[in-house]
Amino acid sequence: METQELLGFMGGLITTGGFVPQVWRLFKLKSAVEISLFFTVFFVIGISFWLVYGIVAGLPSVILWNSITLILGMSMLYAKVKYGGPIHDK
Amino acid sequence: METQELLGFMGGLITTGGFVPQVWRLFKLKSAVEISLFFTVFFVIGISFWLVYGIVAGLPSVILWNSITLILGMSMLYAKVKYGGPIHDK
């Protein structure tokens, strides 16, 4: 694997991997008051743009990891809506 | 600006932008118990890899936004250490 793709693969693996314990934690604590609703919404939208960017640019690491991160991002958004406390509390 | 770079620019702007209210919220609430320590540590490491990936691959959007996200990631890590509750509580 080329250095460039290895760096992207590692970056994606570690960053995306880090979201798993974060999502797990929200569902374990059944609490997401500290999580910003703006963050979760922007994150899902932003990651979608990165995914299309990866497809257009033909970058395997960007495609792979942003697909998985998108799912984790949507789980965080779900946790925020379900456990985030009063909805006006952004 | 090429479509590819525009997508990357938008992806970075929205994703990174979303972190600002998240970091702000942790410092406002002075609480980061829901934030996973694994997430913040992995995030900082992972984003560093993405930054080097962007430099090696010569991708302006990846370089720009991962530099800013790295700073925001380190602020989240600081907030977790400062307000995250008992350190063993990952």
N, CA and C atoms of all chains as a GROMACS GRO file, in nm:
protein
  540
    1MET      N    1   0.085  -0.118   0.000
    1MET     CA    2   0.000   0.000   0.000
    1MET      C    3   0.090   0.124   0.000
    2GLU      N    4   0.063   0.217  -0.090
    2GLU     CA    5   0.135   0.344  -0.099
    2GLU      C    6   0.133   0.417   0.036
    3THR      N    7   0.237   0.499   0.064
    3THR     CA    8   0.244   0.575   0.190
    3THR      C    9   0.120   0.660   0.206
    4GLN      N   10   0.082   0.725   0.099
    4GLN     CA   11  -0.033   0.817   0.106
    4GLN      C   12  -0.157   0.742   0.151
    5GLU      N   13  -0.184   0.628   0.089
    5GLU     CA   14  -0.306   0.554   0.125
    5GLU      C   15  -0.294   0.496   0.264
    6LEU      N   16  -0.170   0.459   0.303
    6LEU     CA   17  -0.151   0.404   0.439
    6LEU      C   18  -0.183   0.511   0.543
    7LEU      N   19  -0.138   0.636   0.518
    7LEU     CA   20  -0.166   0.747   0.610
    7LEU      C   21  -0.317   0.771   0.619
    8GLY      N   22  -0.383   0.771   0.506
    8GLY     CA   23  -0.527   0.792   0.504
    8GLY      C   24  -0.599   0.679   0.572
    9PHE      N   25  -0.550   0.558   0.546
    9PHE     CA   26  -0.613   0.440   0.608
    9PHE      C   27  -0.599   0.447   0.760
   10MET      N   28  -0.477   0.480   0.809
   10MET     CA   29  -0.453   0.490   0.954
   10MET      C   30  -0.536   0.604   1.013
   11GLY      N   31  -0.537   0.718   0.944
   11GLY     CA   32  -0.613   0.834   0.993
   11GLY      C   33  -0.759   0.798   1.008
   12GLY      N   34  -0.812   0.731   0.908
   12GLY     CA   35  -0.953   0.692   0.911
   12GLY      C   36  -0.981   0.588   1.017
   13LEU      N   37  -0.894   0.488   1.024
   13LEU     CA   38  -0.912   0.379   1.121
   13LEU      C   39  -0.916   0.435   1.263
   14ILE      N   40  -0.820   0.523   1.296
   14ILE     CA   41  -0.809   0.574   1.434
   14ILE      C   42  -0.922   0.674   1.464
   15THR      N   43  -0.948   0.766   1.370
   15THR     CA   44  -1.053   0.866   1.394
   15THR      C   45  -1.190   0.799   1.403
   16THR      N   46  -1.219   0.714   1.304
   16THR     CA   47  -1.349   0.645   1.304
   16THR      C   48  -1.359   0.551   1.423
   17GLY      N   49  -1.249   0.482   1.451
   17GLY     CA   50  -1.246   0.391   1.565
   17GLY      C   51  -1.279   0.462   1.695
   18GLY      N   52  -1.234   0.587   1.705
   18GLY     CA   53  -1.257   0.663   1.828
   18GLY      C   54  -1.405   0.696   1.850
   19PHE      N   55  -1.481   0.698   1.739
   19PHE     CA   56  -1.623   0.731   1.754
   19PHE      C   57  -1.702   0.615   1.816
   20VAL      N   58  -1.650   0.493   1.801
   20VAL     CA   59  -1.726   0.378   1.852
   20VAL      C   60  -1.744   0.390   2.004
   21PRO      N   61  -1.634   0.410   2.083
   21PRO     CA   62  -1.656   0.424   2.228
   21PRO      C   63  -1.740   0.548   2.263
   22GLN      N   64  -1.733   0.653   2.177
   22GLN     CA   65  -1.813   0.773   2.206
   22GLN      C   66  -1.961   0.743   2.190
   23VAL      N   67  -1.999   0.676   2.080
   23VAL     CA   68  -2.140   0.642   2.057
   23VAL      C   69  -2.187   0.544   2.164
   24TRP      N   70  -2.100   0.446   2.192
   24TRP     CA   71  -2.131   0.344   2.295
   24TRP      C   72  -2.162   0.412   2.428
   25ARG      N   73  -2.080   0.512   2.460
   25ARG     CA   74  -2.091   0.580   2.590
   25ARG      C   75  -2.226   0.652   2.602
   26LEU      N   76  -2.269   0.716   2.496
   26LEU     CA   77  -2.395   0.790   2.500
   26LEU      C   78  -2.511   0.694   2.527
   27PHE      N   79  -2.507   0.579   2.461
   27PHE     CA   80  -2.617   0.482   2.481
   27PHE      C   81  -2.606   0.415   2.618
   28LYS      N   82  -2.481   0.395   2.666
   28LYS     CA   83  -2.462   0.334   2.800
   28LYS      C   84  -2.513   0.429   2.907
   29LEU      N   85  -2.475   0.555   2.902
   29LEU     CA   86  -2.514   0.657   3.000
   29LEU      C   87  -2.660   0.699   2.978
   30LYS      N   88  -2.714   0.670   2.860
   30LYS     CA   89  -2.849   0.718   2.823
   30LYS      C   90  -2.860   0.868   2.850
   31SER      N   91  -2.752   0.936   2.812
   31SER     CA   92  -2.749   1.081   2.834
   31SER      C   93  -2.663   1.145   2.725
   32ALA      N   94  -2.711   1.256   2.669
   32ALA     CA   95  -2.634   1.325   2.564
   32ALA      C   96  -2.653   1.476   2.575
   33VAL      N   97  -2.665   1.521   2.699
   33VAL     CA   98  -2.688   1.664   2.722
   33VAL      C   99  -2.566   1.747   2.682
   34GLU      N  100  -2.447   1.688   2.705
   34GLU     CA  101  -2.323   1.761   2.675
   34GLU      C  102  -2.294   1.765   2.524
   35ILE      N  103  -2.361   1.679   2.451
   35ILE     CA  104  -2.339   1.673   2.306
   35ILE      C  105  -2.420   1.786   2.241
   36SER      N  106  -2.356   1.864   2.156
   36SER     CA  107  -2.425   1.975   2.090
   36SER      C  108  -2.506   1.925   1.972
   37LEU      N  109  -2.633   1.965   1.967
   37LEU     CA  110  -2.718   1.924   1.854
   37LEU      C  111  -2.660   1.978   1.724
   38PHE      N  112  -2.609   2.103   1.727
   38PHE     CA  113  -2.545   2.160   1.607
   38PHE      C  114  -2.434   2.068   1.559
   39PHE      N  115  -2.352   2.023   1.657
   39PHE     CA  116  -2.238   1.938   1.620
   39PHE      C  117  -2.286   1.813   1.546
   40THR      N  118  -2.384   1.745   1.605
   40THR     CA  119  -2.426   1.618   1.545
   40THR      C  120  -2.487   1.639   1.407
   41VAL      N  121  -2.566   1.746   1.391
   41VAL     CA  122  -2.629   1.772   1.260
   41VAL      C  123  -2.522   1.813   1.158
   42PHE      N  124  -2.437   1.907   1.197
   42PHE     CA  125  -2.331   1.952   1.105
   42PHE      C  126  -2.239   1.837   1.070
   43PHE      N  127  -2.214   1.753   1.168
   43PHE     CA  128  -2.121   1.642   1.146
   43PHE      C  129  -2.174   1.547   1.039
   44VAL      N  130  -2.299   1.512   1.049
   44VAL     CA  131  -2.360   1.420   0.951
   44VAL      C  132  -2.358   1.483   0.811
   45ILE      N  133  -2.389   1.613   0.804
   45ILE     CA  134  -2.389   1.681   0.672
   45ILE      C  135  -2.246   1.690   0.618
   46GLY      N  136  -2.154   1.731   0.707
   46GLY     CA  137  -2.015   1.749   0.663
   46GLY      C  138  -1.952   1.620   0.616
   47ILE      N  139  -1.976   1.512   0.691
   47ILE     CA  140  -1.919   1.382   0.654
   47ILE      C  141  -1.977   1.335   0.520
   48SER      N  142  -2.101   1.370   0.494
   48SER     CA  143  -2.162   1.333   0.364
   48SER      C  144  -2.087   1.402   0.250
   49PHE      N  145  -2.052   1.528   0.271
   49PHE     CA  146  -1.974   1.602   0.170
   49PHE      C  147  -1.838   1.536   0.151
   50TRP      N  148  -1.773   1.497   0.263
   50TRP     CA  149  -1.641   1.432   0.253
   50TRP      C  150  -1.652   1.300   0.176
   51LEU      N  151  -1.763   1.230   0.198
   51LEU     CA  152  -1.784   1.100   0.129
   51LEU      C  153  -1.795   1.122  -0.022
   52VAL      N  154  -1.872   1.224  -0.062
   52VAL     CA  155  -1.887   1.253  -0.206
   52VAL      C  156  -1.752   1.301  -0.262
   53TYR      N  157  -1.680   1.380  -0.180
   53TYR     CA  158  -1.545   1.426  -0.218
   53TYR      C  159  -1.455   1.305  -0.249
   54GLY      N  160  -1.458   1.206  -0.159
   54GLY     CA  161  -1.375   1.087  -0.178
   54GLY      C  162  -1.412   1.011  -0.304
   55ILE      N  163  -1.542   1.005  -0.332
   55ILE     CA  164  -1.590   0.932  -0.452
   55ILE      C  165  -1.544   1.006  -0.577
   56VAL      N  166  -1.564   1.140  -0.578
   56VAL     CA  167  -1.527   1.221  -0.696
   56VAL      C  168  -1.376   1.215  -0.719
   57ALA      N  169  -1.300   1.221  -0.608
   57ALA     CA  170  -1.154   1.224  -0.620
   57ALA      C  171  -1.095   1.083  -0.630
   58GLY      N  172  -1.179   0.982  -0.609
   58GLY     CA  173  -1.130   0.843  -0.619
   58GLY      C  174  -1.030   0.810  -0.509
   59LEU      N  175  -1.062   0.849  -0.383
   59LEU     CA  176  -0.970   0.827  -0.270
   59LEU      C  177  -1.028   0.716  -0.180
   60PRO      N  178  -0.974   0.593  -0.192
   60PRO     CA  179  -1.033   0.478  -0.119
   60PRO      C  180  -1.046   0.501   0.032
   61SER      N  181  -0.941   0.556   0.094
   61SER     CA  182  -0.948   0.575   0.241
   61SER      C  183  -1.058   0.671   0.277
   62VAL      N  184  -1.071   0.778   0.202
   62VAL     CA  185  -1.172   0.879   0.233
   62VAL      C  186  -1.312   0.817   0.216
   63ILE      N  187  -1.329   0.734   0.114
   63ILE     CA  188  -1.460   0.672   0.090
   63ILE      C  189  -1.493   0.573   0.202
   64LEU      N  190  -1.399   0.484   0.229
   64LEU     CA  191  -1.422   0.380   0.330
   64LEU      C  192  -1.459   0.439   0.466
   65TRP      N  193  -1.370   0.526   0.516
   65TRP     CA  194  -1.387   0.570   0.655
   65TRP      C  195  -1.501   0.670   0.671
   66ASN      N  196  -1.527   0.750   0.569
   66ASN     CA  197  -1.640   0.843   0.584
   66ASN      C  198  -1.775   0.772   0.572
   67SER      N  199  -1.777   0.659   0.504
   67SER     CA  200  -1.902   0.580   0.502
   67SER      C  201  -1.932   0.528   0.643
   68ILE      N  202  -1.830   0.475   0.708
   68ILE     CA  203  -1.851   0.420   0.844
   68ILE      C  204  -1.879   0.534   0.942
   69THR      N  205  -1.802   0.644   0.928
   69THR     CA  206  -1.822   0.757   1.020
   69THR      C  207  -1.961   0.816   1.005
   70LEU      N  208  -2.014   0.811   0.885
   70LEU     CA  209  -2.149   0.865   0.861
   70LEU      C  210  -2.251   0.786   0.944
   71ILE      N  211  -2.235   0.656   0.947
   71ILE     CA  212  -2.327   0.572   1.026
   71ILE      C  213  -2.312   0.605   1.175
   72LEU      N  214  -2.187   0.619   1.220
   72LEU     CA  215  -2.164   0.653   1.361
   72LEU      C  216  -2.217   0.793   1.391
   73GLY      N  217  -2.202   0.884   1.296
   73GLY     CA  218  -2.253   1.020   1.315
   73GLY      C  219  -2.404   1.021   1.327
   74MET      N  220  -2.469   0.939   1.248
   74MET     CA  221  -2.616   0.932   1.257
   74MET      C  222  -2.659   0.868   1.389
   75SER      N  223  -2.578   0.776   1.440
   75SER     CA  224  -2.610   0.716   1.571
   75SER      C  225  -2.597   0.821   1.681
   76MET      N  226  -2.496   0.908   1.667
   76MET     CA  227  -2.479   1.015   1.768
   76MET      C  228  -2.597   1.110   1.762
   77LEU      N  229  -2.642   1.140   1.640
   77LEU     CA  230  -2.757   1.230   1.624
   77LEU      C  231  -2.881   1.167   1.687
   78TYR      N  232  -2.897   1.038   1.664
   78TYR     CA  233  -3.011   0.965   1.724
   78TYR      C  234  -3.003   0.970   1.877
   79ALA      N  235  -2.882   0.948   1.929
   79ALA     CA  236  -2.864   0.950   2.075
   79ALA      C  237  -2.893   1.089   2.130
   80LYS      N  238  -2.852   1.192   2.056
   80LYS     CA  239  -2.877   1.330   2.103
   80LYS      C  240  -3.028   1.356   2.107
   81VAL      N  241  -3.099   1.314   2.003
   81VAL     CA  242  -3.244   1.338   1.998
   81VAL      C  243  -3.314   1.258   2.109
   82LYS      N  244  -3.266   1.135   2.130
   82LYS     CA  245  -3.333   1.046   2.227
   82LYS      C  246  -3.295   1.081   2.371
   83TYR      N  247  -3.168   1.112   2.394
   83TYR     CA  248  -3.122   1.132   2.534
   83TYR      C  249  -3.069   1.272   2.560
   84GLY      N  250  -3.094   1.364   2.466
   84GLY     CA  251  -3.024   1.492   2.476
   84GLY      C  252  -3.089   1.592   2.568
   85GLY      N  253  -3.194   1.556   2.634
   85GLY     CA  254  -3.261   1.651   2.722
   85GLY      C  255  -3.347   1.744   2.638
   86PRO      N  256  -3.394   1.853   2.695
   86PRO     CA  257  -3.489   1.943   2.627
   86PRO      C  258  -3.436   1.982   2.490
   87ILE      N  259  -3.518   1.969   2.387
   87ILE     CA  260  -3.473   1.987   2.249
   87ILE      C  261  -3.424   2.128   2.224
   88HIS      N  262  -3.479   2.228   2.300
   88HIS     CA  263  -3.433   2.366   2.275
   88HIS      C  264  -3.296   2.386   2.334
   89ASP      N  265  -3.254   2.290   2.414
   89ASP     CA  266  -3.123   2.303   2.480
   89ASP      C  267  -3.017   2.256   2.382
   90LYS      N  268  -2.980   2.343   2.283
   90LYS     CA  269  -2.890   2.307   2.170
   90LYS      C  270  -2.755   2.258   2.220
   91MET      N  271  -1.309   2.726  -0.845
   91MET     CA  272  -1.264   2.609  -0.768
   91MET      C  273  -1.325   2.484  -0.829
   92GLU      N  274  -1.242   2.383  -0.855
   92GLU     CA  275  -1.285   2.254  -0.906
   92GLU      C  276  -1.394   2.192  -0.817
   93THR      N  277  -1.483   2.110  -0.876
   93THR     CA  278  -1.591   2.045  -0.798
   93THR      C  279  -1.532   1.968  -0.681
   94GLN      N  280  -1.426   1.894  -0.712
   94GLN     CA  281  -1.366   1.810  -0.608
   94GLN      C  282  -1.324   1.893  -0.487
   95GLU      N  283  -1.253   2.001  -0.514
   95GLU     CA  284  -1.205   2.084  -0.402
   95GLU      C  285  -1.319   2.154  -0.332
   96LEU      N  286  -1.422   2.188  -0.410
   96LEU     CA  287  -1.540   2.254  -0.350
   96LEU      C  288  -1.609   2.159  -0.252
   97LEU      N  289  -1.620   2.032  -0.290
   97LEU     CA  290  -1.682   1.930  -0.203
   97LEU      C  291  -1.599   1.913  -0.076
   98GLY      N  292  -1.468   1.907  -0.093
   98GLY     CA  293  -1.380   1.891   0.022
   98GLY      C  294  -1.385   2.013   0.112
   99PHE      N  295  -1.389   2.130   0.045
   99PHE     CA  296  -1.395   2.256   0.122
   99PHE      C  297  -1.524   2.260   0.204
  100MET      N  298  -1.637   2.226   0.139
  100MET     CA  299  -1.767   2.228   0.208
  100MET      C  300  -1.769   2.124   0.320
  101GLY      N  301  -1.718   2.005   0.288
  101GLY     CA  302  -1.715   1.898   0.389
  101GLY      C  303  -1.638   1.941   0.511
  102GLY      N  304  -1.523   2.002   0.487
  102GLY     CA  305  -1.439   2.048   0.597
  102GLY      C  306  -1.502   2.161   0.674
  103LEU      N  307  -1.555   2.259   0.599
  103LEU     CA  308  -1.616   2.375   0.662
  103LEU      C  309  -1.729   2.332   0.757
  104ILE      N  310  -1.817   2.244   0.709
  104ILE     CA  311  -1.934   2.205   0.788
  104ILE      C  312  -1.895   2.113   0.904
  105THR      N  313  -1.809   2.015   0.876
  105THR     CA  314  -1.768   1.921   0.982
  105THR      C  315  -1.690   1.995   1.090
  106THR      N  316  -1.589   2.072   1.046
  106THR     CA  317  -1.507   2.146   1.143
  106THR      C  318  -1.591   2.250   1.216
  107GLY      N  319  -1.677   2.317   1.138
  107GLY     CA  320  -1.764   2.419   1.197
  107GLY      C  321  -1.850   2.361   1.308
  108GLY      N  322  -1.892   2.236   1.289
  108GLY     CA  323  -1.977   2.172   1.389
  108GLY      C  324  -1.905   2.149   1.521
  109PHE      N  325  -1.773   2.139   1.515
  109PHE     CA  326  -1.699   2.114   1.639
  109PHE      C  327  -1.694   2.237   1.729
  110VAL      N  328  -1.709   2.355   1.668
  110VAL     CA  329  -1.698   2.477   1.750
  110VAL      C  330  -1.807   2.480   1.858
  111PRO      N  331  -1.937   2.462   1.820
  111PRO     CA  332  -2.040   2.461   1.926
  111PRO      C  333  -2.022   2.345   2.023
  112GLN      N  334  -1.961   2.234   1.977
  112GLN     CA  335  -1.941   2.121   2.068
  112GLN      C  336  -1.836   2.155   2.174
  113VAL      N  337  -1.725   2.213   2.130
  113VAL     CA  338  -1.620   2.251   2.225
  113VAL      C  339  -1.672   2.360   2.317
  114TRP      N  340  -1.741   2.458   2.258
  114TRP     CA  341  -1.801   2.570   2.335
  114TRP      C  342  -1.890   2.514   2.446
  115ARG      N  343  -1.970   2.412   2.408
  115ARG     CA  344  -2.069   2.357   2.502
  115ARG      C  345  -2.001   2.293   2.624
  116LEU      N  346  -1.892   2.222   2.598
  116LEU     CA  347  -1.820   2.154   2.708
  116LEU      C  348  -1.767   2.257   2.806
  117PHE      N  349  -1.713   2.366   2.754
  117PHE     CA  350  -1.657   2.469   2.844
  117PHE      C  351  -1.770   2.546   2.912
  118LYS      N  352  -1.883   2.564   2.841
  118LYS     CA  353  -1.996   2.637   2.900
  118LYS      C  354  -2.055   2.554   3.015
  119LEU      N  355  -2.075   2.426   2.989
  119LEU     CA  356  -2.136   2.338   3.090
  119LEU      C  357  -2.033   2.300   3.197
  120LYS      N  358  -1.906   2.320   3.167
  120LYS     CA  359  -1.795   2.276   3.255
  120LYS      C  360  -1.815   2.128   3.292
  121SER      N  361  -1.856   2.053   3.193
  121SER     CA  362  -1.881   1.910   3.216
  121SER      C  363  -1.850   1.833   3.088
  122ALA      N  364  -1.782   1.720   3.101
  122ALA     CA  365  -1.748   1.640   2.982
  122ALA      C  366  -1.753   1.491   3.016
  123VAL      N  367  -1.845   1.458   3.106
  123VAL     CA  368  -1.855   1.319   3.151
  123VAL      C  369  -1.903   1.228   3.038
  124GLU      N  370  -1.991   1.283   2.953
  124GLU     CA  371  -2.045   1.202   2.843
  124GLU      C  372  -1.945   1.184   2.730
  125ILE      N  373  -1.840   1.264   2.731
  125ILE     CA  374  -1.740   1.256   2.624
  125ILE      C  375  -1.644   1.142   2.658
  126SER      N  376  -1.620   1.054   2.563
  126SER     CA  377  -1.531   0.940   2.588
  126SER      C  378  -1.385   0.984   2.576
  127LEU      N  379  -1.305   0.948   2.676
  127LEU     CA  380  -1.162   0.982   2.672
  127LEU      C  381  -1.096   0.914   2.552
  128PHE      N  382  -1.135   0.787   2.526
  128PHE     CA  383  -1.083   0.717   2.408
  128PHE      C  384  -1.108   0.801   2.282
  129PHE      N  385  -1.234   0.852   2.271
  129PHE     CA  386  -1.270   0.928   2.152
  129PHE      C  387  -1.177   1.047   2.134
  130THR      N  388  -1.160   1.123   2.242
  130THR     CA  389  -1.081   1.247   2.227
  130THR      C  390  -0.936   1.215   2.193
  131VAL      N  391  -0.880   1.112   2.257
  131VAL     CA  392  -0.739   1.077   2.230
  131VAL      C  393  -0.724   1.022   2.087
  132PHE      N  394  -0.813   0.928   2.051
  132PHE     CA  395  -0.806   0.870   1.916
  132PHE      C  396  -0.830   0.977   1.810
  133PHE      N  397  -0.918   1.070   1.844
  133PHE     CA  398  -0.954   1.174   1.747
  133PHE      C  399  -0.833   1.260   1.715
  134VAL      N  400  -0.762   1.302   1.818
  134VAL     CA  401  -0.643   1.387   1.797
  134VAL      C  402  -0.537   1.312   1.716
  135ILE      N  403  -0.515   1.184   1.750
  135ILE     CA  404  -0.416   1.105   1.676
  135ILE      C  405  -0.461   1.085   1.530
  136GLY      N  406  -0.589   1.047   1.515
  136GLY     CA  407  -0.641   1.019   1.381
  136GLY      C  408  -0.637   1.140   1.291
  137ILE      N  409  -0.676   1.256   1.346
  137ILE     CA  410  -0.676   1.379   1.266
  137ILE      C  411  -0.532   1.416   1.226
  138SER      N  412  -0.437   1.387   1.313
  138SER     CA  413  -0.295   1.413   1.279
  138SER      C  414  -0.254   1.331   1.156
  139PHE      N  415  -0.298   1.206   1.152
  139PHE     CA  416  -0.269   1.121   1.036
  139PHE      C  417  -0.334   1.179   0.910
  140TRP      N  418  -0.460   1.224   0.925
  140TRP     CA  419  -0.531   1.281   0.808
  140TRP      C  420  -0.457   1.406   0.760
  141LEU      N  421  -0.402   1.483   0.854
  141LEU     CA  422  -0.330   1.607   0.817
  141LEU      C  423  -0.205   1.572   0.736
  142VAL      N  424  -0.130   1.472   0.782
  142VAL     CA  425  -0.009   1.430   0.709
  142VAL      C  426  -0.050   1.371   0.573
  143TYR      N  427  -0.160   1.297   0.572
  143TYR     CA  428  -0.215   1.241   0.446
  143TYR      C  429  -0.241   1.354   0.346
  144GLY      N  430  -0.304   1.460   0.395
  144GLY     CA  431  -0.335   1.574   0.308
  144GLY      C  432  -0.210   1.640   0.255
  145ILE      N  433  -0.108   1.650   0.340
  145ILE     CA  434   0.019   1.713   0.298
  145ILE      C  435   0.086   1.627   0.192
  146VAL      N  436   0.095   1.494   0.219
  146VAL     CA  437   0.161   1.401   0.126
  146VAL      C  438   0.086   1.398  -0.008
  147ALA      N  439  -0.048   1.399   0.001
  147ALA     CA  440  -0.127   1.388  -0.123
  147ALA      C  441  -0.149   1.524  -0.188
  148GLY      N  442  -0.109   1.632  -0.118
  148GLY     CA  443  -0.126   1.766  -0.174
  148GLY      C  444  -0.272   1.805  -0.190
  149LEU      N  445  -0.352   1.779  -0.086
  149LEU     CA  446  -0.497   1.807  -0.094
  149LEU      C  447  -0.529   1.927  -0.004
  150PRO      N  448  -0.547   2.047  -0.063
  150PRO     CA  449  -0.564   2.170   0.016
  150PRO      C  450  -0.676   2.161   0.120
  151SER      N  451  -0.793   2.108   0.080
  151SER     CA  452  -0.906   2.103   0.176
  151SER      C  453  -0.871   2.016   0.295
  152VAL      N  454  -0.809   1.902   0.267
  152VAL     CA  455  -0.775   1.809   0.375
  152VAL      C  456  -0.676   1.874   0.471
  153ILE      N  457  -0.580   1.949   0.415
  153ILE     CA  458  -0.479   2.015   0.499
  153ILE      C  459  -0.543   2.125   0.584
  154LEU      N  460  -0.618   2.211   0.518
  154LEU     CA  461  -0.679   2.326   0.587
  154LEU      C  462  -0.765   2.281   0.704
  155TRP      N  463  -0.863   2.194   0.671
  155TRP     CA  464  -0.965   2.164   0.773
  155TRP      C  465  -0.914   2.070   0.882
  156ASN      N  466  -0.819   1.983   0.848
  156ASN     CA  467  -0.767   1.896   0.953
  156ASN      C  468  -0.675   1.972   1.048
  157SER      N  469  -0.613   2.080   0.999
  157SER     CA  470  -0.532   2.163   1.090
  157SER      C  471  -0.622   2.227   1.194
  158ILE      N  472  -0.732   2.283   1.148
  158ILE     CA  473  -0.826   2.350   1.241
  158ILE      C  474  -0.892   2.246   1.332
  159THR      N  475  -0.931   2.133   1.274
  159THR     CA  476  -0.998   2.029   1.355
  159THR      C  477  -0.904   1.975   1.461
  160LEU      N  478  -0.775   1.972   1.430
  160LEU     CA  479  -0.677   1.922   1.528
  160LEU      C  480  -0.676   2.013   1.651
  161ILE      N  481  -0.683   2.142   1.629
  161ILE     CA  482  -0.686   2.237   1.742
  161ILE      C  483  -0.814   2.217   1.823
  162LEU      N  484  -0.926   2.202   1.752
  162LEU     CA  485  -1.054   2.179   1.822
  162LEU      C  486  -1.052   2.045   1.895
  163GLY      N  487  -0.991   1.945   1.834
  163GLY     CA  488  -0.980   1.813   1.898
  163GLY      C  489  -0.899   1.821   2.025
  164MET      N  490  -0.792   1.897   2.022
  164MET     CA  491  -0.709   1.912   2.143
  164MET      C  492  -0.784   1.989   2.251
  165SER      N  493  -0.869   2.082   2.210
  165SER     CA  494  -0.951   2.155   2.308
  165SER      C  495  -1.050   2.060   2.374
  166MET      N  496  -1.105   1.969   2.293
  166MET     CA  497  -1.200   1.870   2.351
  166MET      C  498  -1.128   1.780   2.450
  167LEU      N  499  -1.005   1.740   2.413
  167LEU     CA  500  -0.926   1.654   2.502
  167LEU      C  501  -0.898   1.728   2.632
  168TYR      N  502  -0.864   1.856   2.621
  168TYR     CA  503  -0.838   1.938   2.740
  168TYR      C  504  -0.964   1.946   2.827
  169ALA      N  505  -1.079   1.969   2.760
  169ALA     CA  506  -1.206   1.979   2.835
  169ALA      C  507  -1.237   1.846   2.904
  170LYS      N  508  -1.208   1.736   2.836
  170LYS     CA  509  -1.235   1.604   2.896
  170LYS      C  510  -1.148   1.585   3.020
  171VAL      N  511  -1.020   1.620   3.009
  171VAL     CA  512  -0.928   1.602   3.123
  171VAL      C  513  -0.971   1.694   3.237
  172LYS      N  514  -1.011   1.817   3.203
  172LYS     CA  515  -1.044   1.918   3.306
  172LYS      C  516  -1.182   1.894   3.367
  173TYR      N  517  -1.279   1.858   3.282
  173TYR     CA  518  -1.418   1.850   3.332
  173TYR      C  519  -1.477   1.710   3.317
  174GLY      N  520  -1.392   1.612   3.289
  174GLY     CA  521  -1.448   1.482   3.251
  174GLY      C  522  -1.485   1.393   3.367
  175GLY      N  523  -1.469   1.438   3.487
  175GLY     CA  524  -1.503   1.353   3.602
  175GLY      C  525  -1.389   1.255   3.625
  176PRO      N  526  -1.410   1.154   3.707
  176PRO     CA  527  -1.302   1.062   3.747
  176PRO      C  528  -1.229   1.009   3.625
  177ILE      N  529  -1.094   1.019   3.627
  177ILE     CA  530  -1.015   0.988   3.508
  177ILE      C  531  -1.032   0.843   3.467
  178HIS      N  532  -1.061   0.752   3.564
  178HIS     CA  533  -1.075   0.611   3.525
  178HIS      C  534  -1.207   0.589   3.455
  179ASP      N  535  -1.291   0.690   3.461
  179ASP     CA  536  -1.424   0.675   3.399
  179ASP      C  537  -1.412   0.709   3.251
  180LYS      N  538  -1.364   0.613   3.173
  180LYS     CA  539  -1.332   0.634   3.028
  180LYS      C  540  -1.455   0.677   2.949
   0.00000   0.00000   0.00000
